[in-house]
Amino acid sequence: MSTRVEQNRFSRGPRAGGPAGTPPREPGGHRETRAGQRAYPGAFPIGPTISFLRRLRASLDAGSELPQSLAEAAGALPRDLRDALDRMVHRLAGDYAEDEWGFDEEFADSLLPFFEFLYDRWWRVQAIGTRNVPSHGRTLIVANHAGVVPWDATMMSVAMLREHPLPRYARFLVLDWAFTLPWVSVAMRKLGGVVASPYNTLRLLEQDELVAVFPEGAKGAGKGFGQRYRLQRFGRGGFVEIALRTGSPIVPVAVVGSEEIYPKVADASLVARAIGAPYFPITPTFPALGPLGVIPLPSKWRIEFCEPIPTAQFGPEAAEDRSFVFELSERIRETIQSKVYDNLVARGSAFI
């Protein structure tokens, strides 16, 4: 991370105070009042958001390209979000320096105010144990996956930028299908998304990156609401094998809150096959409400970063021991499942 970005993070970090007389911020975006009670930030502007989506839909229906449509619809948003969106559209439409993976730090930084808005006000995220993530060097974050749309990866990244004493961007692995979507694929790469494959994971870790993987894959993100918070199988433990080959510590992460943002009650499998998607969700709001159904529900989130599991002492040759790889994979899965249950209890009500 560049010095400029590090300075920005520290200057507006979770423990920094605001204007004169403003109490310091607590982790999760809360502030401690003079009476010692937590005061939550203001409400999410649902009215402007609906107006924004309506304008966006009208512009797209009129045949405008996505960047132009976003710029036209941005007038409905509050100024801080409008400014962030304007910067994002400007960079999305231009030719800017990127690394070999397509990551654009300036683009990611321009969208941070919007993601912080979701983090603080909409989902009221509480991040626990961010210091368990190493400040430097190769690290593999392994998390449960849910919510139809991968907002969990984004909120984990914001937690690392906001709550960690030495913020760093995370590279997250995404199903290759998502990279076939116009504009979405461009934005995803610029934000740190990389096509999920063993080769890409290995290369990122050899470059000493912080890499987030979701072993449940589409089975986790697309599971029905009745299966919420029940982790799916982790496959054959390929992520463990890669961690062993590169000597990367593994940090299990439990995410609570993402299961309620788009409660999937059915799957339009014919539509999914037609567009080549792993699933096409039917939720209480989508597609019944059209563009409004895209707005995620305001569930409360808790994200816990567990103690890291070192792998360097086992040596690369341990990756050839299939029983050991599977055993370590199951240990990580059980750790995450246990922490998910613990945080469900700690969170209480999903929305209040």
C-alpha positions in Angstrom: 0.0 0.0 0.0 1.3 3.4 -0.8 2.3 6.0 1.8 -0.5 8.3 0.7 -3.2 5.7 1.3 -1.7 4.6 4.6 -1.8 8.3 5.8 -5.4 8.5 4.7 -6.4 5.4 6.6 -4.7 6.5 9.8 -6.1 10.1 9.6 -9.7 8.8 9.5 -9.2 5.5 11.3 -11.7 4.0 13.7 -10.0 5.5 16.8 -9.5 9.0 15.4 -11.7 11.8 16.7 -13.9 13.9 14.5 -14.4 17.7 14.8 -13.7 19.5 18.0 -15.8 18.1 20.8 -16.7 14.9 18.9 -16.1 11.7 20.9 -13.7 9.2 19.4 -15.2 6.5 17.1 -15.4 2.9 18.4 -14.8 -0.1 16.2 -17.8 -0.7 14.0 -18.5 3.0 13.4 -20.1 3.8 16.7 -19.2 6.7 18.9 -19.1 6.9 22.6 -21.2 9.6 24.0 -20.3 11.7 27.1 -22.7 9.6 29.1 -20.9 6.4 28.1 -23.6 5.2 25.8 -23.3 4.3 22.2 -24.9 6.6 19.7 -25.5 5.1 16.2 -25.0 7.2 13.1 -27.9 8.6 11.2 -30.4 6.6 9.2 -29.7 5.3 5.7 -31.3 7.7 3.2 -33.7 5.1 1.7 -35.7 7.8 -0.2 -32.8 9.1 -2.2 -31.6 5.6 -2.9 -34.9 4.6 -4.4 -34.9 7.8 -6.5 -31.3 7.0 -7.6 -32.4 3.5 -8.7 -35.4 4.8 -10.6 -33.3 7.3 -12.5 -30.7 4.7 -13.2 -33.3 2.3 -14.6 -34.9 5.0 -16.8 -31.5 6.1 -18.2 -30.5 2.5 -19.0 -33.9 1.8 -20.6 -33.3 4.9 -22.8 -30.2 3.2 -24.2 -27.5 5.1 -22.2 -24.2 3.4 -21.3 -23.7 2.5 -17.6 -21.2 5.3 -16.8 -23.4 7.9 -18.3 -26.5 6.5 -16.5 -24.7 6.4 -13.2 -23.6 10.0 -13.6 -27.2 11.1 -14.5 -28.8 9.3 -11.6 -26.2 10.5 -9.0 -28.1 13.7 -8.5 -30.6 11.9 -6.3 -27.9 10.9 -3.7 -26.5 12.8 -0.7 -23.5 14.9 -1.5 -20.8 12.6 0.0 -22.1 9.6 -1.9 -22.6 11.6 -5.1 -19.0 12.8 -5.0 -17.7 9.2 -4.4 -19.9 7.9 -7.3 -18.7 10.7 -9.6 -15.0 9.8 -8.9 -15.8 6.2 -9.4 -17.5 6.8 -12.8 -14.7 9.0 -13.9 -12.1 6.4 -13.3 -14.3 3.5 -14.6 -14.5 5.2 -17.9 -10.9 6.2 -18.2 -7.5 4.6 -18.7 -5.6 4.5 -15.4 -2.7 2.6 -14.0 -3.5 -0.9 -12.7 -1.4 -3.7 -11.4 -1.2 -7.0 -13.3 -4.4 -8.2 -11.7 -6.4 -5.1 -12.7 -6.4 -3.6 -9.1 -6.7 0.2 -9.1 -6.0 1.6 -5.7 -7.3 5.1 -6.6 -10.6 3.6 -7.8 -10.9 1.5 -4.6 -10.2 4.6 -2.5 -12.8 6.6 -4.4 -15.5 4.1 -3.5 -14.4 3.7 0.2 -16.9 6.5 1.4 -19.8 4.5 -0.1 -18.6 1.2 1.4 -18.0 3.0 4.8 -21.6 4.3 4.6 -22.9 0.7 4.3 -20.5 -0.5 7.0 -21.4 2.2 9.5 -25.1 3.0 8.9 -26.8 0.3 6.9 -25.3 -2.9 8.3 -23.8 -1.5 11.5 -20.9 -3.8 11.2 -19.0 -4.9 14.3 -15.5 -6.3 13.5 -13.8 -8.4 16.1 -10.2 -9.7 16.1 -8.8 -7.8 13.1 -5.4 -7.7 14.8 -5.2 -11.5 14.3 -4.5 -10.7 10.6 -0.8 -10.3 10.0 0.2 -6.7 9.2 2.6 -7.8 6.4 3.3 -10.7 4.2 1.4 -13.5 2.6 -1.8 -14.4 4.4 -4.9 -16.5 3.5 -8.2 -15.4 4.9 -10.8 -18.2 4.8 -14.5 -17.2 5.4 -18.0 -18.5 5.1 -19.9 -17.2 2.2 -23.5 -16.1 1.8 -25.9 -13.4 0.7 -26.4 -14.1 -3.0 -24.2 -11.1 -3.9 -20.6 -11.1 -2.4 -21.0 -8.1 -0.1 -19.3 -10.1 2.6 -16.0 -9.8 0.8 -16.4 -6.0 0.6 -17.3 -5.6 4.2 -14.3 -7.8 5.3 -12.1 -5.5 3.2 -13.5 -2.4 4.8 -13.0 -3.9 8.3 -9.3 -4.4 7.4 -9.0 -0.8 6.3 -10.9 0.6 9.2 -10.1 -1.5 12.2 -6.6 -2.9 11.6 -3.7 -0.8 13.0 -1.8 -1.3 9.7 -4.5 -1.3 7.0 -4.0 -3.3 3.9 -6.2 -4.1 0.9 -7.4 -7.7 0.5 -7.5 -9.5 -2.8 -10.7 -11.7 -3.0 -11.2 -14.7 -5.3 -14.4 -14.6 -7.3 -16.1 -17.2 -9.5 -15.1 -16.8 -13.2 -18.8 -16.3 -14.2 -18.9 -13.0 -12.5 -16.2 -11.7 -14.8 -18.4 -12.2 -17.8 -20.8 -9.4 -16.7 -20.2 -6.1 -18.5 -19.0 -3.2 -16.3 -19.3 -5.4 -13.1 -16.2 -7.3 -14.1 -14.2 -4.1 -14.6 -15.3 -2.7 -11.3 -14.6 -6.0 -9.5 -11.0 -6.2 -10.9 -10.4 -2.6 -9.9 -11.5 -3.3 -6.4 -9.3 -6.4 -6.0 -11.3 -9.2 -7.3 -9.4 -12.1 -9.0 -10.7 -15.1 -10.9 -10.8 -18.0 -8.5 -8.2 -20.6 -9.4 -5.4 -22.5 -7.6 -2.9 -20.9 -9.9 -4.0 -17.3 -9.2 -4.2 -18.0 -5.5 -0.6 -19.4 -5.5 0.7 -16.4 -7.4 -1.0 -13.9 -5.2 0.4 -15.5 -2.0 3.9 -15.7 -3.6 3.6 -11.9 -4.1 2.9 -11.6 -0.3 -0.7 -10.4 -0.8 -3.6 -10.7 1.7 -5.9 -13.1 -0.1 -9.5 -13.9 0.8 -11.1 -17.3 -0.3 -14.5 -18.7 0.2 -14.3 -22.5 0.0 -18.1 -22.9 0.0 -18.2 -21.1 -3.4 -21.5 -20.8 -5.2 -23.0 -23.4 -2.9 -22.6 -21.0 0.0 -23.5 -17.8 -1.7 -26.6 -19.3 -3.4 -28.0 -21.5 -0.6 -31.7 -21.1 0.4 -32.7 -19.0 3.4 -33.7 -22.2 5.2 -30.1 -23.3 5.2 -28.7 -20.0 6.6 -25.6 -20.1 8.7 -25.1 -23.8 8.0 -21.7 -24.0 6.3 -21.5 -26.1 3.1 -18.7 -28.5 2.4 -15.2 -27.1 1.8 -14.5 -29.4 -1.0 -11.1 -31.2 -1.0 -9.2 -28.6 0.9 -7.4 -27.0 -2.1 -6.9 -23.8 -0.1 -5.1 -25.7 2.6 -2.8 -27.3 0.1 -1.9 -23.9 -1.4 -1.3 -22.4 2.1 1.1 -25.3 2.9 3.0 -24.9 -0.4 3.5 -21.2 0.2 3.9 -21.3 4.0 1.0 -18.8 4.4 -0.8 -18.5 7.7 -4.6 -19.2 7.5 -7.0 -16.8 9.3 -10.5 -18.3 9.7 -13.3 -15.6 9.5 -16.9 -15.9 10.6 -19.4 -13.6 9.0 -22.9 -13.1 10.5 -25.4 -10.8 8.8 -24.9 -11.5 5.1 -27.5 -14.3 5.1 -30.4 -11.9 5.7 -29.6 -9.2 3.1 -31.2 -11.1 0.2 -33.2 -14.0 1.7 -33.3 -16.5 -1.2 -36.7 -18.3 -1.1 -36.4 -19.9 -4.6 -34.1 -20.4 -7.5 -35.1 -19.7 -11.1 -32.9 -22.5 -12.5 -34.1 -22.1 -16.1 -33.1 -18.5 -16.1 -29.7 -19.4 -14.5 -28.9 -21.9 -17.1 -29.9 -19.5 -19.9 -27.4 -16.9 -18.7 -24.8 -19.4 -17.6 -25.1 -18.4 -13.9 -24.7 -20.8 -11.0 -28.1 -19.6 -9.7 -30.8 -17.0 -10.2 -32.2 -16.0 -6.8 -35.9 -15.2 -6.1 -36.2 -13.1 -2.9 -39.1 -11.4 -1.2 -38.2 -8.2 -3.0 -36.5 -9.4 -6.3 -37.6 -9.5 -9.0 -41.0 -8.5 -7.8 -39.9 -4.9 -7.0 -37.7 -4.5 -10.0 -34.6 -2.3 -9.3 -35.8 -1.7 -5.7 -35.3 -5.4 -5.1 -31.6 -4.9 -5.5 -31.4 -2.9 -2.3 -30.0 -5.3 0.4 -31.9 -5.5 3.7 -30.4 -3.7 6.7 -29.4 -6.7 8.8 -26.9 -6.2 11.6 -23.4 -7.7 11.0 -20.7 -9.2 13.1 -17.3 -10.3 11.5 -14.9 -12.2 13.6 -11.3 -12.7 12.5 -10.0 -15.8 14.4 -6.5 -16.6 15.6 -4.2 -17.4 12.7 -3.2 -21.0 12.0 0.5 -21.1 11.0 1.5 -23.5 8.2 5.2 -22.8 7.6 6.4 -25.3 10.2 4.8 -28.2 8.3 6.8 -27.6 5.1 5.6 -27.7 1.4 5.8 -31.5 1.5 2.8 -31.6 3.8 0.6 -30.5 0.9 1.1 -34.0 -0.5 -0.5 -35.7 2.6 -4.2 -35.8 1.5 -5.4 -36.9 5.0 -3.6 -34.1 6.7 -4.9 -31.5 4.2 -8.5 -32.8 4.7 -8.1 -32.8 8.5 -6.9 -29.2 8.6 -9.6 -28.1 6.2 -12.3 -29.7 8.4 -10.7 -28.1 11.5 -11.0 -24.7 9.9 -14.5 -25.3 8.8 -15.5 -26.4 12.3 -13.8 -23.3 13.7 -15.8 -21.0 11.4 -19.1 -22.8 12.1 -18.6 -22.6 15.8 -17.8 -18.8 15.6 -20.8 -18.2 13.4 -23.1 -19.7 16.1 -21.3 -17.7 18.8 -21.7 -14.4 16.9 -25.4 -15.2 16.1 -26.0 -15.3 19.8 -24.0 -12.2 20.4 -25.7 -10.3 17.7 -29.3 -11.0 18.9 -32.0 -9.7 16.6 -31.1 -9.6 12.9 -32.5 -6.2 12.2 -33.0 -4.3 15.4 
